[in-house]
């Protein structure tokens, strides 16, 4: 009697992993996630740029120093979060 050995690759099942889903719905879910992530990152980038323009303008100079610090930190966080999402590191 001869026993044959079957080897298979094991793909971890993380949330958003196409291998975790079966059928054609897996592809649409992954693409949907990617499109929503890119759209969200673009909105964050636009918000960061607009906040930066406000801070650099004459109206931004009239803000109180504490408000300028908060707006600067918010713009920086928005920019870094958008870059992180676009880099693909946010994906599990």
Secondary structure, 3 states (H helix, E strand, C coil): CCCCCCCCCCCCCCCCCHHHCCCCHHHHHHHHHHHHHHHHHHHHHHHHHHHHHHHHCHHHHCCCHHHHHHHHHHHHHHHHHHHHHHHCCCCC
